[in-house]
Amino acid sequence: MDKNNTILLGETLFPDCPVRNILSRVGDKWSLLLMHQMILHQEPMRFSDIKKAIPDISQKVLTSTLRNLEADGFLVRKVYAEVPPHTEYTLTPRAHSFMAACRPMVDWAIDNFAAIMKDRRKLSCDKT
């Protein structure tokens, strides 16, 4: 399977399963965080703005994630033919509806982060 088909298909073992197919793409390490940052920082955002908002993502992975989200209709990429040229990314209505569904999960993660990290540290200390 070539690179383009991989981008378009997503979940190759079960391409007709909507849960596996869609969630395998947006449930990766970066997609949800990227869309969350775009909502927080008021879109549209330039590549460099997204990189600043998520400093630990590599340029290669950010580019790949943006391409996947664009291919799935979660964002629109607009290139400005100026000097110097620049590109802006905007979330689509599909992305906004997805993020509305994810918002309770994101809020839960933020609300429970400190307690979970405390439990992880405790378990780590108990094992030593």
Rosetta constraint file for C-alpha pairs under 8 A:
AtomPair CA 1 CA 5 HARMONIC 6.34 0.50
AtomPair CA 1 CA 6 HARMONIC 6.76 0.50
AtomPair CA 2 CA 6 HARMONIC 6.43 0.50
AtomPair CA 3 CA 7 HARMONIC 6.39 0.50
AtomPair CA 4 CA 8 HARMONIC 6.32 0.50
AtomPair CA 5 CA 9 HARMONIC 5.84 0.50
AtomPair CA 6 CA 10 HARMONIC 5.83 0.50
AtomPair CA 6 CA 12 HARMONIC 7.68 0.50
AtomPair CA 7 CA 68 HARMONIC 6.47 0.50
AtomPair CA 7 CA 71 HARMONIC 7.50 0.50
AtomPair CA 8 CA 71 HARMONIC 6.94 0.50
AtomPair CA 8 CA 72 HARMONIC 7.90 0.50
AtomPair CA 9 CA 15 HARMONIC 6.60 0.50
AtomPair CA 9 CA 21 HARMONIC 7.74 0.50
AtomPair CA 10 CA 15 HARMONIC 7.38 0.50
AtomPair CA 10 CA 21 HARMONIC 5.87 0.50
AtomPair CA 10 CA 22 HARMONIC 7.53 0.50
AtomPair CA 10 CA 24 HARMONIC 6.90 0.50
AtomPair CA 10 CA 25 HARMONIC 6.44 0.50
AtomPair CA 11 CA 15 HARMONIC 5.41 0.50
AtomPair CA 11 CA 20 HARMONIC 6.43 0.50
AtomPair CA 11 CA 21 HARMONIC 4.64 0.50
AtomPair CA 11 CA 22 HARMONIC 7.80 0.50
AtomPair CA 11 CA 24 HARMONIC 6.41 0.50
AtomPair CA 11 CA 25 HARMONIC 7.98 0.50
AtomPair CA 12 CA 21 HARMONIC 7.98 0.50
AtomPair CA 14 CA 20 HARMONIC 7.05 0.50
AtomPair CA 14 CA 21 HARMONIC 7.04 0.50
AtomPair CA 15 CA 20 HARMONIC 7.91 0.50
AtomPair CA 15 CA 21 HARMONIC 5.98 0.50
AtomPair CA 16 CA 21 HARMONIC 7.29 0.50
AtomPair CA 17 CA 21 HARMONIC 5.83 0.50
AtomPair CA 18 CA 22 HARMONIC 5.76 0.50
AtomPair CA 18 CA 23 HARMONIC 7.91 0.50
AtomPair CA 19 CA 23 HARMONIC 5.71 0.50
AtomPair CA 19 CA 24 HARMONIC 8.00 0.50
AtomPair CA 20 CA 24 HARMONIC 5.67 0.50
AtomPair CA 21 CA 25 HARMONIC 6.98 0.50
AtomPair CA 22 CA 26 HARMONIC 6.48 0.50
AtomPair CA 23 CA 27 HARMONIC 5.01 0.50
AtomPair CA 23 CA 28 HARMONIC 7.99 0.50
AtomPair CA 24 CA 28 HARMONIC 6.49 0.50
AtomPair CA 25 CA 31 HARMONIC 7.59 0.50
AtomPair CA 25 CA 68 HARMONIC 7.49 0.50
AtomPair CA 26 CA 31 HARMONIC 5.26 0.50
AtomPair CA 26 CA 32 HARMONIC 6.10 0.50
AtomPair CA 26 CA 69 HARMONIC 7.88 0.50
AtomPair CA 27 CA 31 HARMONIC 6.80 0.50
AtomPair CA 27 CA 32 HARMONIC 6.78 0.50
AtomPair CA 28 CA 32 HARMONIC 7.59 0.50
AtomPair CA 29 CA 33 HARMONIC 7.74 0.50
AtomPair CA 30 CA 34 HARMONIC 5.92 0.50
AtomPair CA 30 CA 57 HARMONIC 7.90 0.50
AtomPair CA 30 CA 65 HARMONIC 7.06 0.50
AtomPair CA 31 CA 35 HARMONIC 6.26 0.50
AtomPair CA 31 CA 65 HARMONIC 6.30 0.50
AtomPair CA 31 CA 69 HARMONIC 7.39 0.50
AtomPair CA 32 CA 36 HARMONIC 6.03 0.50
AtomPair CA 33 CA 37 HARMONIC 6.10 0.50
AtomPair CA 34 CA 38 HARMONIC 6.29 0.50
AtomPair CA 34 CA 50 HARMONIC 7.38 0.50
AtomPair CA 34 CA 54 HARMONIC 7.51 0.50
AtomPair CA 35 CA 39 HARMONIC 6.33 0.50
AtomPair CA 35 CA 91 HARMONIC 7.44 0.50
AtomPair CA 35 CA 95 HARMONIC 7.46 0.50
AtomPair CA 35 CA 99 HARMONIC 7.50 0.50
AtomPair CA 36 CA 40 HARMONIC 6.26 0.50
AtomPair CA 36 CA 99 HARMONIC 7.30 0.50
AtomPair CA 37 CA 41 HARMONIC 5.98 0.50
AtomPair CA 37 CA 50 HARMONIC 7.50 0.50
AtomPair CA 37 CA 53 HARMONIC 6.71 0.50
AtomPair CA 37 CA 54 HARMONIC 7.95 0.50
AtomPair CA 38 CA 42 HARMONIC 6.07 0.50
AtomPair CA 38 CA 43 HARMONIC 5.61 0.50
AtomPair CA 38 CA 44 HARMONIC 7.47 0.50
AtomPair CA 38 CA 45 HARMONIC 6.85 0.50
AtomPair CA 38 CA 50 HARMONIC 7.43 0.50
AtomPair CA 38 CA 90 HARMONIC 7.94 0.50
AtomPair CA 38 CA 91 HARMONIC 7.45 0.50
AtomPair CA 39 CA 43 HARMONIC 6.45 0.50
AtomPair CA 41 CA 45 HARMONIC 7.84 0.50
AtomPair CA 43 CA 89 HARMONIC 7.34 0.50
AtomPair CA 43 CA 90 HARMONIC 5.66 0.50
AtomPair CA 43 CA 91 HARMONIC 7.11 0.50
AtomPair CA 44 CA 88 HARMONIC 5.92 0.50
AtomPair CA 44 CA 89 HARMONIC 5.31 0.50
AtomPair CA 44 CA 90 HARMONIC 4.55 0.50
AtomPair CA 44 CA 91 HARMONIC 7.47 0.50
AtomPair CA 45 CA 49 HARMONIC 5.95 0.50
AtomPair CA 45 CA 50 HARMONIC 6.51 0.50
AtomPair CA 45 CA 88 HARMONIC 5.33 0.50
AtomPair CA 45 CA 89 HARMONIC 5.29 0.50
AtomPair CA 45 CA 90 HARMONIC 6.68 0.50
AtomPair CA 46 CA 50 HARMONIC 6.43 0.50
AtomPair CA 46 CA 86 HARMONIC 7.43 0.50
AtomPair CA 46 CA 87 HARMONIC 5.83 0.50
AtomPair CA 46 CA 88 HARMONIC 4.44 0.50
AtomPair CA 46 CA 89 HARMONIC 6.14 0.50
AtomPair CA 47 CA 51 HARMONIC 6.21 0.50
AtomPair CA 47 CA 87 HARMONIC 6.82 0.50
AtomPair CA 47 CA 88 HARMONIC 6.80 0.50
AtomPair CA 47 CA 89 HARMONIC 7.50 0.50
AtomPair CA 48 CA 52 HARMONIC 6.15 0.50
AtomPair CA 49 CA 53 HARMONIC 6.19 0.50
AtomPair CA 50 CA 54 HARMONIC 6.20 0.50
AtomPair CA 51 CA 55 HARMONIC 5.51 0.50
AtomPair CA 51 CA 57 HARMONIC 7.06 0.50
AtomPair CA 51 CA 59 HARMONIC 7.58 0.50
AtomPair CA 51 CA 62 HARMONIC 7.57 0.50
AtomPair CA 57 CA 61 HARMONIC 6.48 0.50
AtomPair CA 57 CA 62 HARMONIC 6.24 0.50
AtomPair CA 58 CA 62 HARMONIC 6.06 0.50
AtomPair CA 59 CA 63 HARMONIC 6.08 0.50
AtomPair CA 60 CA 64 HARMONIC 6.25 0.50
AtomPair CA 61 CA 65 HARMONIC 5.98 0.50
AtomPair CA 62 CA 66 HARMONIC 6.06 0.50
AtomPair CA 63 CA 67 HARMONIC 6.19 0.50
AtomPair CA 64 CA 68 HARMONIC 6.21 0.50
AtomPair CA 65 CA 69 HARMONIC 6.16 0.50
AtomPair CA 66 CA 70 HARMONIC 6.05 0.50
AtomPair CA 66 CA 75 HARMONIC 7.85 0.50
AtomPair CA 67 CA 71 HARMONIC 6.04 0.50
AtomPair CA 68 CA 72 HARMONIC 6.19 0.50
AtomPair CA 69 CA 73 HARMONIC 6.22 0.50
AtomPair CA 69 CA 74 HARMONIC 5.05 0.50
AtomPair CA 69 CA 75 HARMONIC 5.90 0.50
AtomPair CA 70 CA 74 HARMONIC 5.67 0.50
AtomPair CA 70 CA 75 HARMONIC 4.88 0.50
AtomPair CA 70 CA 76 HARMONIC 5.88 0.50
AtomPair CA 70 CA 77 HARMONIC 7.06 0.50
AtomPair CA 73 CA 92 HARMONIC 6.96 0.50
AtomPair CA 73 CA 94 HARMONIC 6.90 0.50
AtomPair CA 73 CA 95 HARMONIC 7.71 0.50
AtomPair CA 74 CA 91 HARMONIC 5.93 0.50
AtomPair CA 74 CA 92 HARMONIC 5.39 0.50
AtomPair CA 74 CA 93 HARMONIC 7.66 0.50
AtomPair CA 74 CA 94 HARMONIC 5.70 0.50
AtomPair CA 74 CA 95 HARMONIC 4.62 0.50
AtomPair CA 75 CA 89 HARMONIC 6.44 0.50
AtomPair CA 75 CA 90 HARMONIC 5.37 0.50
AtomPair CA 75 CA 91 HARMONIC 4.26 0.50
AtomPair CA 75 CA 92 HARMONIC 5.07 0.50
AtomPair CA 75 CA 95 HARMONIC 6.89 0.50
AtomPair CA 76 CA 89 HARMONIC 5.59 0.50
AtomPair CA 76 CA 90 HARMONIC 5.22 0.50
AtomPair CA 76 CA 91 HARMONIC 6.35 0.50
AtomPair CA 76 CA 92 HARMONIC 6.63 0.50
AtomPair CA 77 CA 87 HARMONIC 6.80 0.50
AtomPair CA 77 CA 88 HARMONIC 5.87 0.50
AtomPair CA 77 CA 89 HARMONIC 4.70 0.50
AtomPair CA 77 CA 90 HARMONIC 6.69 0.50
AtomPair CA 78 CA 87 HARMONIC 5.54 0.50
AtomPair CA 78 CA 88 HARMONIC 5.25 0.50
AtomPair CA 78 CA 89 HARMONIC 6.35 0.50
AtomPair CA 79 CA 85 HARMONIC 7.37 0.50
AtomPair CA 79 CA 86 HARMONIC 5.99 0.50
AtomPair CA 79 CA 87 HARMONIC 4.36 0.50
AtomPair CA 79 CA 88 HARMONIC 6.52 0.50
AtomPair CA 80 CA 85 HARMONIC 5.69 0.50
AtomPair CA 80 CA 86 HARMONIC 5.40 0.50
AtomPair CA 80 CA 87 HARMONIC 5.99 0.50
AtomPair CA 81 CA 85 HARMONIC 5.19 0.50
AtomPair CA 81 CA 86 HARMONIC 7.22 0.50
AtomPair CA 82 CA 86 HARMONIC 7.12 0.50
AtomPair CA 91 CA 95 HARMONIC 5.72 0.50
AtomPair CA 91 CA 96 HARMONIC 6.83 0.50
AtomPair CA 92 CA 96 HARMONIC 6.41 0.50
AtomPair CA 93 CA 97 HARMONIC 6.13 0.50
AtomPair CA 94 CA 98 HARMONIC 6.16 0.50
AtomPair CA 95 CA 99 HARMONIC 6.00 0.50
AtomPair CA 96 CA 100 HARMONIC 6.06 0.50
AtomPair CA 97 CA 101 HARMONIC 6.45 0.50
AtomPair CA 98 CA 102 HARMONIC 6.28 0.50
AtomPair CA 99 CA 103 HARMONIC 5.76 0.50
AtomPair CA 100 CA 104 HARMONIC 7.96 0.50
AtomPair CA 102 CA 106 HARMONIC 6.26 0.50
AtomPair CA 103 CA 107 HARMONIC 6.04 0.50
AtomPair CA 104 CA 108 HARMONIC 6.00 0.50
AtomPair CA 105 CA 109 HARMONIC 6.19 0.50
AtomPair CA 106 CA 110 HARMONIC 6.31 0.50
AtomPair CA 107 CA 111 HARMONIC 6.05 0.50
AtomPair CA 108 CA 112 HARMONIC 6.00 0.50
AtomPair CA 109 CA 113 HARMONIC 5.64 0.50
AtomPair CA 112 CA 116 HARMONIC 6.14 0.50
AtomPair CA 113 CA 117 HARMONIC 6.09 0.50
AtomPair CA 114 CA 118 HARMONIC 6.15 0.50
AtomPair CA 115 CA 119 HARMONIC 6.25 0.50
AtomPair CA 116 CA 120 HARMONIC 6.17 0.50
AtomPair CA 117 CA 121 HARMONIC 6.19 0.50
AtomPair CA 118 CA 122 HARMONIC 6.16 0.50
AtomPair CA 119 CA 123 HARMONIC 6.12 0.50
AtomPair CA 120 CA 124 HARMONIC 6.06 0.50
AtomPair CA 121 CA 125 HARMONIC 6.12 0.50
AtomPair CA 122 CA 126 HARMONIC 6.11 0.50
AtomPair CA 123 CA 127 HARMONIC 6.33 0.50
AtomPair CA 124 CA 128 HARMONIC 6.83 0.50
